Amino acid sequence: MKKQNFLEWNNNIFISSIKKINLNIILIIILDVLFYFLSGYLLIFWLQRVQAKMTTFTLPTDIISLGPEKAQELVSEIKAFYYLLIFSFILVLIAIIFLASILKGIIWAKTTNTKISFKLISKFLSLNLIWMGFWFLLIILISYLAEPSSAPMFMIAVIILGLYFTNTLYTIFMKQQTIKSIIRSIKLNISKIHLFILPYAVIYLLFYIIVRLTNLLKFKYSTILLGLIIIIYATVVRYYVSTLVLEIEES
């Protein structure tokens, strides 16, 4: 594909995606805001409960003087707290996946003009338990295994890759509504990566510019404004990427 033709092709896809935007975009933005608000609230609530539990849990200054029985009790309490921490965190992640399956399911259905049904949302939940579970596990492994100095770089790489594959997956899933969409979307992302590179480079560049420009605004609710602008930008990008994926899949 010649450079000029490729640019014209992308331009036509962008125009086509903009034409798809209607009043549903208001609902999409509201649902997106609701998802991030509820997810943030769940994480903050969990952190507060963990901190409250930690304040009631004190280690003695001289563990050796406790004696074998008391030391064994202390070890048991530490293990119980550790397992409680892991179990409660897993519950929080499942709750976030459940929220994503409902709210993001409606968002992507509205974006791709797919009929919303209980069957669609339930299948989307099954998909997300596999897909989001994998990315959450990958992030946990990186935070545990990677060097502290290099962990942020790995995290950013995982987030970018996650968004890259997820946008394609959700678009294809809304069309096919099957778990096999995971395999098909991965194959498409890899085999047609040359068609995705430029669009995604522009998307991330514009995102960077928006964040930098918005950071220049310093007032009481500037953080809220930045979050809202990013959500609106992500909504428009979602229309464009879904149109791009379908066009690439058919090409």
Secondary structure, DSSP 8 states (H G I E B T S, - for coil): --HHHHHHHHHHHHHHHHHH--THHHHHHHHHHHHHHHHHHHHHHHHHHHHHHHHT----S-SGGG-HHHHHHHHHHHHHHHHHHHHHHHHHHHHHHHHIIIIIHHHHHHHTT----HHHHHHHHHHHHHHHHHHHHHHHHHHHHS-TTTHHHHHHHHHHHHHHHHHHHHHHHHHH-STTHHHHHHHHHHHTHHHHHHHHHHHHHHHHHHHHHHHT--STTHHHHHHHHHHHHHHHHHHHHHHHHHHHHH-
